[in-house]
Amino acid sequence: MIFGKLSSGAKRVLGRFDVGRYWTWFAEKRDSLKSDRDELQKSAGKSGLSPSRTVLLLLWGRKGQIILLTLAAFLLLCGFFAFNSRNSISTTMSLNYGEASNGLNPNSTRFNMYELASNEVMERAISYMGVPDLVTPEEMSSHISIATTNSKAINTTNSEYFISTSFNVNYTKNRQVKDMSTADMMHMICKAYNDYFHESYGDKRTALLYNDINASDMEYVEISDDMARQADRMEEYVHKRVKENGTFKSEETGETFQSLEKMFQNLADYDISKYRAFVLESGLARDKDKFIDTLYYKNSVLDMQYQKSMADYSVRQNTISMYDESMIGTVMIPAVNERDDYYMSRTNIGIDYLAREAEDHLINAKDTLKEIEINTDIIQKLEAGNPTVEDFNTADQMIEDIRREFNKLSQIAMTTDREYIKYKTKDYITFQTRERSLAEKVSIKKTAALTVVIFLIICVVFWNIEKYKLRNRGVSV
């Protein structure tokens, strides 16, 4: 029914035009032009015109054909480039951090715009697309071109060169990947580079990595010390994040930095401390005699360090007591503050430096003495202990449990921190894909240039056709 109405409507519209009359006019015009050309060819050489001028006149007689052929070529080229433009897309990449104006990455290393097409980024993009067997990183990168936009370019202070913070990225679709649109592929490439950029040049998260140890090469007490150090390192990193943003919550893990900090505290205060207490109370050691001898040797070295620190402390204390009381007074000198107001400023004198050094040596001595006391306690516990096979098995199981908890917390913390870094630095790089204009889709400049070439070729072809016809009529050209 619908098609019937459309058909009848089309007939009514066409009925308003006398197609036969227009077709008759066109045929008469064509015959007239052909008759004029035939007359000009017959009279060539008799009218006093040179052969070359005669050919030009004959060529002018074919202007209608030349125009139609040129117009057809123009339209075909427009269609060709418009069709190909579906397989090509461009986006503008902008750098929005302060170091970009100096041609640097956020971590102050040199920025390289061609890293976007590197194999590492292409491998990520192919992985995100889910087509690892269809295209190689080299094939992907060969379809990407990058150039500066010259917008937001900043002139360096002592140089004629401009540093661009904006770049045009063009991608032409790989034929191997047929089931994914060009826009989706460009999106994956941009995502891959954005992830690579943040991981390579943003904040480092090595403090959150758990470095697994070979427990068989360490004593049980040493294992607890290593685990405690790693837990403290991770907790310290997370604590810094709490100070930066205590309310951030990861959508993927559901954790905040405050909750992560508590998890690491619990790991250190409960699991690791419980393991250490069990080891000491049981007197566990893989080689008890050798380990005890090692601790005695460490204490002897520490005792020498303690004696040296105390001696340095005593020397400075004695020197301070020898100062004349009149020399210990405060020395004041004129100074100027930030408001250009004069005031009397207190200066450091020799006794101030001696007092500070004495305090540092005393602190070092106390720390060394504490370490000696810890080692002495371990020696006493090992000498008094008489562990069973079951005790060793229990300790090994506790180590495995703590390892699993470490790996679990490390992965959660890494994921949360990675999400936070993206949240914090989401404007480091932005990608803006703009819709191409009609002129850009048909590549108007390239189309115009090729149309001119085709126009000249058409003229040359008709020129040779007319020369050939004149020669057949006996006119030398």
DRENDO-1510 file (C-alpha; in Angstrom, 1 decimal, always signed):
<recs>
REC; n; res; u; v; w
REC; 1; MET; +0.0; +0.0; +0.0 .
REC; 2; ILE; +2.8; +2.4; +1.0 .
REC; 3; PHE; +4.8; +1.5; -2.1 .
REC; 4; GLY; +1.7; +2.0; -4.3 .
REC; 5; LYS; +1.2; +5.5; -2.9 .
REC; 6; LEU; +4.9; +6.4; -3.5 .
REC; 7; SER; +4.7; +5.1; -7.0 .
REC; 8; SER; +1.6; +7.1; -7.9 .
REC; 9; GLY; +3.2; +10.2; -6.3 .
REC; 10; ALA; +6.3; +9.8; -8.3 .
REC; 11; LYS; +4.2; +9.5; -11.5 .
REC; 12; ARG; +2.3; +12.7; -10.7 .
REC; 13; VAL; +5.5; +14.6; -10.1 .
REC; 14; LEU; +7.2; +13.3; -13.3 .
REC; 15; GLY; +4.0; +14.0; -15.2 .
REC; 16; ARG; +4.4; +17.7; -14.6 .
REC; 17; PHE; +7.5; +17.6; -16.7 .
REC; 18; ASP; +7.6; +17.0; -20.4 .
REC; 19; VAL; +10.5; +14.7; -20.5 .
REC; 20; GLY; +10.1; +14.1; -24.3 .
REC; 21; ARG; +10.5; +17.8; -25.0 .
REC; 22; TYR; +13.7; +18.1; -23.0 .
REC; 23; TRP; +15.1; +15.0; -24.6 .
REC; 24; THR; +14.3; +16.4; -28.1 .
REC; 25; TRP; +16.1; +19.7; -27.2 .
REC; 26; PHE; +19.1; +17.8; -26.0 .
REC; 27; ALA; +19.3; +15.7; -29.2 .
REC; 28; GLU; +18.9; +18.7; -31.4 .
REC; 29; LYS; +21.7; +20.5; -29.5 .
REC; 30; ARG; +24.0; +17.5; -29.8 .
REC; 31; ASP; +23.3; +17.2; -33.5 .
REC; 32; SER; +23.9; +20.9; -34.0 .
REC; 33; LEU; +27.3; +20.8; -32.2 .
REC; 34; LYS; +28.3; +17.7; -34.3 .
REC; 35; SER; +27.3; +19.5; -37.5 .
REC; 36; ASP; +29.4; +22.5; -36.5 .
REC; 37; ARG; +32.4; +20.4; -35.9 .
REC; 38; ASP; +31.9; +18.6; -39.2 .
REC; 39; GLU; +31.7; +21.9; -41.1 .
REC; 40; LEU; +34.8; +23.2; -39.3 .
REC; 41; GLN; +36.7; +20.0; -40.2 .
REC; 42; LYS; +35.6; +20.2; -43.9 .
REC; 43; SER; +36.7; +23.9; -44.1 .
REC; 44; ALA; +40.0; +23.3; -42.3 .
REC; 45; GLY; +42.9; +24.5; -44.4 .
REC; 46; LYS; +40.6; +26.6; -46.6 .
REC; 47; SER; +39.6; +29.3; -44.2 .
REC; 48; GLY; +43.1; +30.6; -43.7 .
REC; 49; LEU; +43.3; +29.3; -40.1 .
REC; 50; SER; +46.4; +27.5; -39.1 .
REC; 51; PRO; +46.0; +23.8; -38.3 .
REC; 52; SER; +46.7; +24.3; -34.6 .
REC; 53; ARG; +44.1; +27.1; -34.3 .
REC; 54; THR; +41.7; +24.9; -36.2 .
REC; 55; VAL; +42.3; +22.1; -33.6 .
REC; 56; LEU; +41.7; +24.6; -30.8 .
REC; 57; LEU; +38.4; +25.6; -32.4 .
REC; 58; LEU; +37.4; +22.0; -32.8 .
REC; 59; LEU; +38.4; +21.4; -29.2 .
REC; 60; TRP; +36.2; +24.3; -28.1 .
REC; 61; GLY; +33.4; +22.6; -29.9 .
REC; 62; ARG; +33.8; +19.7; -27.5 .
REC; 63; LYS; +33.7; +21.9; -24.5 .
REC; 64; GLY; +30.4; +20.4; -23.4 .
REC; 65; GLN; +31.8; +16.9; -23.4 .
REC; 66; ILE; +35.0; +18.0; -21.6 .
REC; 67; ILE; +33.0; +19.8; -18.9 .
REC; 68; LEU; +30.7; +16.8; -18.4 .
REC; 69; LEU; +33.7; +14.3; -18.2 .
REC; 70; THR; +35.6; +16.6; -15.8 .
REC; 71; LEU; +32.5; +17.1; -13.6 .
REC; 72; ALA; +32.0; +13.3; -13.6 .
REC; 73; ALA; +35.6; +12.8; -12.6 .
REC; 74; PHE; +35.3; +15.3; -9.8 .
REC; 75; LEU; +32.2; +13.6; -8.4 .
REC; 76; LEU; +33.8; +10.2; -8.6 .
REC; 77; LEU; +36.9; +11.4; -6.8 .
REC; 78; CYS; +34.7; +13.0; -4.1 .
REC; 79; GLY; +32.8; +9.8; -3.7 .
REC; 80; PHE; +36.0; +7.8; -3.5 .
REC; 81; PHE; +37.6; +9.9; -0.8 .
REC; 82; ALA; +34.4; +10.2; +1.1 .
REC; 83; PHE; +34.1; +6.4; +1.1 .
REC; 84; ASN; +37.7; +6.0; +2.3 .
REC; 85; SER; +37.2; +8.6; +5.0 .
REC; 86; ARG; +35.1; +6.1; +6.9 .
REC; 87; ASN; +38.2; +4.0; +7.5 .
REC; 88; SER; +40.2; +7.0; +8.8 .
REC; 89; ILE; +39.7; +9.0; +12.0 .
REC; 90; SER; +41.6; +11.8; +13.7 .
REC; 91; THR; +41.8; +13.0; +17.3 .
REC; 92; THR; +43.5; +15.8; +19.1 .
REC; 93; MET; +45.7; +14.8; +22.1 .
REC; 94; SER; +46.3; +17.6; +24.6 .
REC; 95; LEU; +48.9; +17.7; +27.4 .
REC; 96; ASN; +47.5; +19.6; +30.4 .
REC; 97; TYR; +50.2; +19.5; +33.1 .
REC; 98; GLY; +52.8; +22.1; +33.9 .
REC; 99; GLU; +55.9; +20.3; +32.7 .
REC; 100; ALA; +54.4; +19.8; +29.2 .
REC; 101; SER; +55.3; +23.5; +28.3 .
REC; 102; ASN; +58.9; +22.5; +28.7 .
REC; 103; GLY; +58.6; +19.3; +26.6 .
REC; 104; LEU; +58.7; +17.1; +29.7 .
REC; 105; ASN; +56.6; +14.3; +31.2 .
REC; 106; PRO; +55.2; +14.7; +34.7 .
REC; 107; ASN; +58.2; +13.1; +36.2 .
REC; 108; SER; +60.5; +15.6; +34.4 .
REC; 109; THR; +61.8; +13.1; +31.7 .
REC; 110; ARG; +61.7; +14.1; +28.1 .
REC; 111; PHE; +58.3; +13.8; +26.4 .
REC; 112; ASN; +58.2; +11.8; +23.1 .
REC; 113; MET; +55.0; +12.1; +21.2 .
REC; 114; TYR; +55.9; +9.0; +19.0 .
REC; 115; GLU; +55.6; +6.7; +22.0 .
REC; 116; LEU; +51.9; +6.6; +21.3 .
REC; 117; ALA; +52.7; +4.3; +18.3 .
REC; 118; SER; +55.3; +2.3; +20.2 .
REC; 119; ASN; +55.1; -1.5; +20.3 .
REC; 120; GLU; +54.3; -1.4; +24.1 .
REC; 121; VAL; +51.3; +0.8; +23.5 .
REC; 122; MET; +50.2; -1.2; +20.4 .
REC; 123; GLU; +50.4; -4.5; +22.3 .
REC; 124; ARG; +48.1; -3.0; +25.0 .
REC; 125; ALA; +45.7; -1.7; +22.4 .
REC; 126; ILE; +45.5; -5.0; +20.6 .
REC; 127; SER; +44.9; -6.7; +24.0 .
REC; 128; TYR; +42.1; -4.3; +24.8 .
REC; 129; MET; +40.5; -5.0; +21.4 .
REC; 130; GLY; +40.8; -8.7; +21.9 .
REC; 131; VAL; +42.4; -9.4; +18.5 .
REC; 132; PRO; +45.9; -10.6; +19.4 .
REC; 133; ASP; +45.9; -13.1; +16.5 .
REC; 134; LEU; +44.7; -10.7; +13.8 .
REC; 135; VAL; +47.2; -7.9; +13.8 .
REC; 136; THR; +50.7; -7.3; +15.0 .
REC; 137; PRO; +52.0; -4.2; +16.9 .
REC; 138; GLU; +54.1; -3.2; +13.9 .
REC; 139; GLU; +51.1; -3.4; +11.6 .
REC; 140; MET; +49.1; -1.3; +13.9 .
REC; 141; SER; +51.7; +1.4; +14.3 .
REC; 142; SER; +52.2; +1.7; +10.6 .
REC; 143; HIS; +48.6; +2.9; +10.3 .
REC; 144; ILE; +49.1; +5.8; +12.8 .
REC; 145; SER; +50.5; +9.2; +12.1 .
REC; 146; ILE; +51.2; +11.9; +14.7 .
REC; 147; ALA; +51.9; +15.6; +14.1 .
REC; 148; THR; +51.8; +18.8; +16.1 .
REC; 149; THR; +48.7; +21.0; +15.8 .
REC; 150; ASN; +50.8; +24.2; +16.4 .
REC; 151; SER; +48.0; +25.2; +18.9 .
REC; 152; LYS; +49.0; +26.0; +22.5 .
REC; 153; ALA; +52.6; +26.1; +21.3 .
REC; 154; ILE; +54.8; +27.8; +23.9 .
REC; 155; ASN; +58.0; +29.6; +23.0 .
REC; 156; THR; +60.9; +28.7; +25.3 .
REC; 157; THR; +62.7; +31.6; +27.0 .
REC; 158; ASN; +66.0; +31.4; +25.3 .
REC; 159; SER; +65.1; +29.6; +22.0 .
REC; 160; GLU; +63.4; +30.2; +18.7 .
REC; 161; TYR; +61.7; +26.8; +18.9 .
REC; 162; PHE; +58.1; +26.3; +20.0 .
REC; 163; ILE; +57.1; +23.4; +22.2 .
REC; 164; SER; +53.6; +22.1; +21.3 .
REC; 165; THR; +51.3; +20.7; +23.9 .
REC; 166; SER; +48.7; +19.5; +21.4 .
REC; 167; PHE; +49.0; +16.9; +18.7 .
REC; 168; ASN; +46.9; +15.5; +15.9 .
REC; 169; VAL; +46.7; +11.7; +15.9 .
REC; 170; ASN; +45.4; +10.0; +12.7 .
REC; 171; TYR; +44.5; +6.4; +12.4 .
REC; 172; THR; +43.7; +4.5; +9.2 .
REC; 173; LYS; +41.9; +1.2; +9.9 .
REC; 174; ASN; +43.8; -2.0; +9.5 .
REC; 175; ARG; +42.1; -4.3; +7.0 .
REC; 176; GLN; +42.8; -7.4; +9.2 .
REC; 177; VAL; +40.4; -6.1; +11.8 .
REC; 178; LYS; +37.0; -6.1; +10.1 .
REC; 179; ASP; +34.6; -6.5; +13.0 .
REC; 180; MET; +35.5; -3.3; +14.9 .
REC; 181; SER; +34.8; +0.2; +13.8 .
REC; 182; THR; +37.5; +2.8; +13.3 .
REC; 183; ALA; +36.2; +4.9; +16.1 .
REC; 184; ASP; +36.3; +2.0; +18.6 .
REC; 185; MET; +39.8; +1.1; +17.5 .
REC; 186; MET; +41.0; +4.7; +18.0 .
REC; 187; HIS; +39.3; +4.7; +21.4 .
REC; 188; MET; +41.3; +1.6; +22.4 .
REC; 189; ILE; +44.6; +3.1; +21.2 .
REC; 190; CYS; +44.0; +6.3; +23.2 .
REC; 191; LYS; +43.1; +4.2; +26.3 .
REC; 192; ALA; +46.2; +2.1; +25.9 .
REC; 193; TYR; +48.5; +5.2; +25.7 .
REC; 194; ASN; +46.7; +6.9; +28.6 .
REC; 195; ASP; +47.3; +3.8; +30.8 .
REC; 196; TYR; +50.9; +3.5; +29.6 .
REC; 197; PHE; +51.6; +7.2; +30.2 .
REC; 198; HIS; +50.2; +7.2; +33.8 .
REC; 199; GLU; +52.0; +4.0; +34.7 .
REC; 200; SER; +55.4; +5.1; +33.2 .
REC; 201; TYR; +55.5; +8.8; +34.1 .
REC; 202; GLY; +53.0; +9.2; +37.0 .
REC; 203; ASP; +53.6; +8.3; +40.7 .
REC; 204; LYS; +55.5; +5.1; +41.3 .
REC; 205; ARG; +53.9; +2.3; +43.5 .
REC; 206; THR; +56.9; +0.1; +44.0 .
REC; 207; ALA; +56.4; +0.5; +47.8 .
REC; 208; LEU; +53.2; -1.4; +47.5 .
REC; 209; LEU; +54.8; -4.4; +45.8 .
REC; 210; TYR; +55.4; -7.4; +48.1 .
REC; 211; ASN; +58.9; -8.8; +47.6 .
REC; 212; ASP; +58.6; -12.5; +48.3 .
REC; 213; ILE; +61.6; -14.0; +50.1 .
REC; 214; ASN; +63.2; -17.4; +50.1 .
REC; 215; ALA; +62.3; -18.5; +53.6 .
REC; 216; SER; +64.6; -21.5; +53.4 .
REC; 217; ASP; +67.6; -19.3; +53.3 .
REC; 218; MET; +66.6; -17.3; +56.4 .
REC; 219; GLU; +66.2; -17.9; +60.1 .
REC; 220; TYR; +62.6; -17.7; +61.4 .
REC; 221; VAL; +63.3; -14.6; +63.4 .
REC; 222; GLU; +64.9; -12.9; +60.3 .
REC; 223; ILE; +61.8; -13.7; +58.3 .
REC; 224; SER; +59.6; -11.9; +60.8 .
REC; 225; ASP; +62.0; -8.8; +60.7 .
REC; 226; ASP; +61.7; -8.8; +56.9 .
REC; 227; MET; +58.0; -9.1; +56.9 .
REC; 228; ALA; +57.7; -6.3; +59.5 .
REC; 229; ARG; +59.8; -4.0; +57.3 .
REC; 230; GLN; +57.7; -4.6; +54.3 .
REC; 231; ALA; +54.5; -4.0; +56.2 .
REC; 232; ASP; +55.8; -0.7; +57.6 .
REC; 233; ARG; +56.9; +0.4; +54.1 .
REC; 234; MET; +53.5; -0.3; +52.7 .
REC; 235; GLU; +51.7; +1.3; +55.6 .
REC; 236; GLU; +53.9; +4.4; +55.3 .
REC; 237; TYR; +53.0; +4.8; +51.6 .
REC; 238; VAL; +49.3; +4.4; +52.2 .
REC; 239; HIS; +49.5; +6.9; +55.1 .
REC; 240; LYS; +50.8; +9.5; +52.7 .
REC; 241; ARG; +47.8; +8.9; +50.5 .
REC; 242; VAL; +45.5; +9.3; +53.5 .
REC; 243; LYS; +47.0; +12.8; +54.0 .
REC; 244; GLU; +46.4; +13.6; +50.3 .
REC; 245; ASN; +42.9; +12.4; +50.1 .
REC; 246; GLY; +41.4; +10.5; +53.1 .
REC; 247; THR; +37.9; +10.3; +51.5 .
REC; 248; PHE; +38.8; +8.7; +48.2 .
REC; 249; LYS; +37.1; +5.3; +47.7 .
REC; 250; SER; +38.0; +2.9; +44.9 .
REC; 251; GLU; +35.0; +1.7; +42.8 .
REC; 252; GLU; +36.8; -1.5; +41.9 .
REC; 253; THR; +38.0; -2.6; +45.4 .
REC; 254; GLY; +35.6; -0.6; +47.5 .
REC; 255; GLU; +38.5; +0.4; +49.8 .
REC; 256; THR; +39.7; +3.8; +51.1 .
REC; 257; PHE; +43.3; +4.5; +52.0 .
REC; 258; GLN; +42.2; +4.7; +55.6 .
REC; 259; SER; +40.9; +1.2; +55.5 .
REC; 260; LEU; +44.0; +0.0; +53.7 .
REC; 261; GLU; +46.2; +1.6; +56.4 .
REC; 262; LYS; +44.2; -0.2; +59.1 .
REC; 263; MET; +44.7; -3.5; +57.2 .
REC; 264; PHE; +48.5; -3.1; +57.1 .
REC; 265; GLN; +48.5; -2.1; +60.8 .
REC; 266; ASN; +46.6; -5.3; +61.6 .
REC; 267; LEU; +48.9; -7.4; +59.5 .
REC; 268; ALA; +52.0; -6.0; +61.4 .
REC; 269; ASP; +50.5; -5.8; +64.9 .
REC; 270; TYR; +48.7; -9.1; +64.9 .
REC; 271; ASP; +49.8; -11.7; +62.3 .
REC; 272; ILE; +53.5; -10.8; +62.1 .
REC; 273; SER; +53.8; -10.1; +65.8 .
REC; 274; LYS; +52.0; -13.3; +66.7 .
REC; 275; TYR; +54.4; -15.3; +64.4 .
REC; 276; ARG; +57.4; -13.6; +65.9 .
REC; 277; ALA; +56.2; -14.3; +69.5 .
REC; 278; PHE; +55.6; -18.0; +68.6 .
REC; 279; VAL; +59.1; -18.3; +67.1 .
REC; 280; LEU; +60.8; -16.8; +70.1 .
REC; 281; GLU; +58.8; -18.7; +72.7 .
REC; 282; SER; +59.4; -21.9; +70.9 .
REC; 283; GLY; +63.1; -21.1; +70.3 .
REC; 284; LEU; +62.9; -21.9; +66.6 .
REC; 285; ALA; +66.0; -21.8; +64.4 .
REC; 286; ARG; +67.2; -23.8; +61.4 .
REC; 287; ASP; +70.8; -23.9; +62.7 .
REC; 288; LYS; +70.6; -22.8; +66.4 .
REC; 289; ASP; +74.3; -22.8; +67.2 .
REC; 290; LYS; +75.3; -20.9; +64.0 .
REC; 291; PHE; +72.6; -18.3; +64.5 .
REC; 292; ILE; +73.5; -17.7; +68.1 .
REC; 293; ASP; +77.1; -17.2; +67.2 .
REC; 294; THR; +76.0; -14.7; +64.5 .
REC; 295; LEU; +74.0; -12.8; +67.1 .
REC; 296; TYR; +76.9; -12.7; +69.5 .
REC; 297; TYR; +79.2; -11.3; +66.7 .
REC; 298; LYS; +76.6; -8.7; +65.8 .
REC; 299; ASN; +76.4; -7.6; +69.5 .
REC; 300; SER; +80.1; -7.3; +69.7 .
REC; 301; VAL; +80.1; -5.0; +66.6 .
REC; 302; LEU; +77.1; -3.0; +68.0 .
REC; 303; ASP; +78.8; -2.7; +71.3 .
REC; 304; MET; +81.8; -1.0; +69.7 .
REC; 305; GLN; +79.4; +1.4; +67.9 .
REC; 306; TYR; +77.7; +2.1; +71.2 .
REC; 307; GLN; +81.0; +2.8; +72.9 .
REC; 308; LYS; +82.0; +5.2; +70.1 .
REC; 309; SER; +78.7; +7.1; +70.1 .
REC; 310; MET; +78.9; +7.5; +73.9 .
REC; 311; ALA; +82.5; +8.7; +73.7 .
REC; 312; ASP; +81.5; +11.3; +71.0 .
REC; 313; TYR; +78.7; +12.4; +73.2 .
REC; 314; SER; +80.9; +12.7; +76.3 .
REC; 315; VAL; +83.5; +14.7; +74.4 .
REC; 316; ARG; +81.0; +17.3; +73.3 .
REC; 317; GLN; +79.4; +17.5; +76.7 .
REC; 318; ASN; +82.8; +18.1; +78.3 .
REC; 319; THR; +83.6; +20.7; +75.7 .
REC; 320; ILE; +80.3; +22.5; +76.4 .
REC; 321; SER; +81.0; +22.5; +80.1 .
REC; 322; MET; +84.4; +24.2; +79.5 .
REC; 323; TYR; +82.8; +27.2; +77.7 .
REC; 324; ASP; +83.0; +30.4; +79.7 .
REC; 325; GLU; +79.6; +31.5; +80.8 .
REC; 326; SER; +80.0; +34.8; +79.2 .
REC; 327; MET; +80.4; +33.1; +75.8 .
REC; 328; ILE; +77.2; +31.3; +76.1 .
REC; 329; GLY; +75.1; +34.4; +75.7 .
REC; 330; THR; +72.9; +35.0; +72.8 .
REC; 331; VAL; +74.5; +36.9; +69.8 .
REC; 332; MET; +72.1; +39.3; +68.0 .
REC; 333; ILE; +72.6; +40.9; +64.6 .
REC; 334; PRO; +70.5; +43.3; +62.6 .
REC; 335; ALA; +68.3; +41.7; +59.9 .
REC; 336; VAL; +65.4; +42.5; +57.6 .
REC; 337; ASN; +62.2; +40.6; +57.3 .
REC; 338; GLU; +59.9; +40.1; +54.3 .
REC; 339; ARG; +58.3; +43.5; +54.9 .
REC; 340; ASP; +61.6; +45.2; +54.9 .
REC; 341; ASP; +61.4; +45.9; +58.6 .
REC; 342; TYR; +64.6; +45.8; +60.7 .
REC; 343; TYR; +64.8; +43.4; +63.6 .
REC; 344; MET; +67.5; +41.8; +65.7 .
REC; 345; SER; +68.1; +38.1; +64.7 .
REC; 346; ARG; +69.7; +35.5; +67.0 .
REC; 347; THR; +72.6; +33.6; +65.4 .
REC; 348; ASN; +73.9; +30.2; +66.0 .
REC; 349; ILE; +77.2; +30.0; +67.9 .
REC; 350; GLY; +79.7; +27.2; +68.3 .
REC; 351; ILE; +78.0; +25.8; +71.4 .
REC; 352; ASP; +74.7; +25.4; +69.5 .
REC; 353; TYR; +76.4; +23.1; +67.0 .
REC; 354; LEU; +78.1; +21.1; +69.7 .
REC; 355; ALA; +74.8; +20.6; +71.6 .
REC; 356; ARG; +73.1; +19.4; +68.4 .
REC; 357; GLU; +75.9; +17.0; +67.7 .
REC; 358; ALA; +75.9; +15.7; +71.3 .
REC; 359; GLU; +72.2; +15.0; +71.0 .
REC; 360; ASP; +72.6; +13.1; +67.7 .
REC; 361; HIS; +75.3; +10.9; +69.2 .
REC; 362; LEU; +73.2; +10.1; +72.2 .
REC; 363; ILE; +70.2; +9.1; +70.1 .
REC; 364; ASN; +72.5; +6.8; +68.0 .
REC; 365; ALA; +73.8; +5.2; +71.2 .
REC; 366; LYS; +70.3; +4.6; +72.5 .
REC; 367; ASP; +69.2; +3.0; +69.2 .
REC; 368; THR; +72.3; +0.7; +69.2 .
REC; 369; LEU; +71.8; -0.3; +72.8 .
REC; 370; LYS; +68.1; -1.2; +72.0 .
REC; 371; GLU; +69.3; -3.4; +69.1 .
REC; 372; ILE; +71.8; -5.1; +71.4 .
REC; 373; GLU; +69.1; -5.8; +74.0 .
REC; 374; ILE; +66.8; -7.3; +71.3 .
REC; 375; ASN; +69.6; -9.6; +70.1 .
REC; 376; THR; +70.4; -10.7; +73.7 .
REC; 377; ASP; +66.7; -11.5; +74.3 .
REC; 378; ILE; +66.7; -13.7; +71.1 .
REC; 379; ILE; +69.8; -15.5; +72.2 .
REC; 380; GLN; +68.3; -16.3; +75.6 .
REC; 381; LYS; +65.1; -17.5; +74.0 .
REC; 382; LEU; +66.9; -19.7; +71.5 .
REC; 383; GLU; +69.2; -21.2; +74.2 .
REC; 384; ALA; +66.2; -22.0; +76.4 .
REC; 385; GLY; +64.0; -23.4; +73.6 .
REC; 386; ASN; +63.4; -27.0; +72.7 .
REC; 387; PRO; +61.1; -26.9; +69.6 .
REC; 388; THR; +59.3; -29.9; +68.2 .
REC; 389; VAL; +58.6; -30.9; +64.6 .
REC; 390; GLU; +55.1; -29.7; +65.1 .
REC; 391; ASP; +56.4; -26.3; +66.1 .
REC; 392; PHE; +58.4; -26.0; +62.9 .
REC; 393; ASN; +55.3; -27.1; +60.8 .
REC; 394; THR; +53.2; -24.5; +62.6 .
REC; 395; ALA; +55.7; -21.7; +61.9 .
REC; 396; ASP; +55.9; -22.7; +58.2 .
REC; 397; GLN; +52.1; -22.6; +58.0 .
REC; 398; MET; +52.0; -19.2; +59.6 .
REC; 399; ILE; +54.6; -17.9; +57.1 .
REC; 400; GLU; +52.4; -19.1; +54.2 .
REC; 401; ASP; +49.3; -17.5; +55.7 .
REC; 402; ILE; +51.1; -14.2; +56.1 .
REC; 403; ARG; +52.4; -14.4; +52.5 .
REC; 404; ARG; +49.0; -14.9; +51.1 .
REC; 405; GLU; +47.7; -12.0; +53.1 .
REC; 406; PHE; +50.6; -9.8; +51.9 .
REC; 407; ASN; +49.9; -10.7; +48.3 .
REC; 408; LYS; +46.2; -10.0; +48.8 .
REC; 409; LEU; +46.7; -6.7; +50.4 .
REC; 410; SER; +49.4; -5.7; +47.9 .
REC; 411; GLN; +47.0; -6.3; +45.0 .
REC; 412; ILE; +44.1; -4.4; +46.6 .
REC; 413; ALA; +46.4; -1.5; +47.5 .
REC; 414; MET; +47.9; -1.4; +44.0 .
REC; 415; THR; +44.5; -1.5; +42.3 .
REC; 416; THR; +43.2; +1.2; +44.7 .
REC; 417; ASP; +46.2; +3.4; +44.2 .
REC; 418; ARG; +46.2; +3.0; +40.4 .
REC; 419; GLU; +42.6; +4.1; +40.3 .
REC; 420; TYR; +43.4; +7.1; +42.6 .
REC; 421; ILE; +46.3; +8.2; +40.4 .
REC; 422; LYS; +43.9; +8.1; +37.4 .
REC; 423; TYR; +41.4; +10.1; +39.4 .
REC; 424; LYS; +44.0; +12.6; +40.5 .
REC; 425; THR; +45.7; +13.0; +37.1 .
REC; 426; LYS; +42.7; +12.5; +34.8 .
REC; 427; ASP; +43.4; +15.7; +33.0 .
REC; 428; TYR; +47.1; +14.9; +32.3 .
REC; 429; ILE; +46.1; +13.8; +28.8 .
REC; 430; THR; +42.8; +14.5; +27.0 .
REC; 431; PHE; +41.7; +13.2; +23.6 .
REC; 432; GLN; +39.1; +15.1; +21.6 .
REC; 433; THR; +37.7; +13.5; +18.4 .
REC; 434; ARG; +36.0; +16.1; +16.2 .
REC; 435; GLU; +33.5; +15.5; +13.4 .
REC; 436; ARG; +35.1; +16.0; +10.0 .
REC; 437; SER; +33.6; +18.6; +7.7 .
REC; 438; LEU; +32.4; +17.7; +4.2 .
REC; 439; ALA; +35.4; +19.3; +2.6 .
REC; 440; GLU; +37.7; +17.2; +4.8 .
REC; 441; LYS; +35.8; +14.0; +4.1 .
REC; 442; VAL; +36.1; +14.4; +0.3 .
REC; 443; SER; +39.7; +15.8; +0.6 .
REC; 444; ILE; +38.7; +18.8; -1.4 .
REC; 445; LYS; +42.3; +20.0; -2.0 .
REC; 446; LYS; +43.5; +16.7; -3.2 .
REC; 447; THR; +40.3; +16.2; -5.3 .
REC; 448; ALA; +40.7; +19.6; -6.9 .
REC; 449; ALA; +44.3; +18.9; -7.8 .
REC; 450; LEU; +43.5; +15.5; -9.3 .
REC; 451; THR; +40.5; +17.0; -11.2 .
REC; 452; VAL; +42.8; +19.5; -12.9 .
REC; 453; VAL; +45.1; +16.7; -13.9 .
REC; 454; ILE; +42.2; +14.7; -15.3 .
REC; 455; PHE; +40.9; +17.8; -17.1 .
REC; 456; LEU; +44.2; +18.3; -18.9 .
REC; 457; ILE; +44.3; +14.6; -19.8 .
REC; 458; ILE; +40.8; +14.8; -21.3 .
REC; 459; CYS; +41.9; +17.9; -23.3 .
REC; 460; VAL; +45.0; +16.1; -24.6 .
REC; 461; VAL; +42.9; +13.1; -25.6 .
REC; 462; PHE; +40.4; +15.2; -27.6 .
REC; 463; TRP; +43.2; +17.3; -29.0 .
REC; 464; ASN; +44.8; +14.1; -30.5 .
REC; 465; ILE; +41.4; +12.8; -31.7 .
REC; 466; GLU; +40.8; +16.1; -33.6 .
REC; 467; LYS; +44.4; +16.1; -35.0 .
REC; 468; TYR; +43.9; +12.5; -36.2 .
REC; 469; LYS; +40.6; +13.4; -38.0 .
REC; 470; LEU; +42.2; +16.4; -39.7 .
REC; 471; ARG; +45.1; +14.2; -41.0 .
REC; 472; ASN; +42.5; +11.7; -42.4 .
REC; 473; ARG; +41.0; +14.7; -44.3 .
REC; 474; GLY; +44.4; +15.6; -45.7 .
REC; 475; VAL; +45.1; +18.5; -43.5 .
REC; 476; SER; +48.7; +18.5; -42.2 .
REC; 477; VAL; +48.9; +19.3; -38.5 .
</recs>
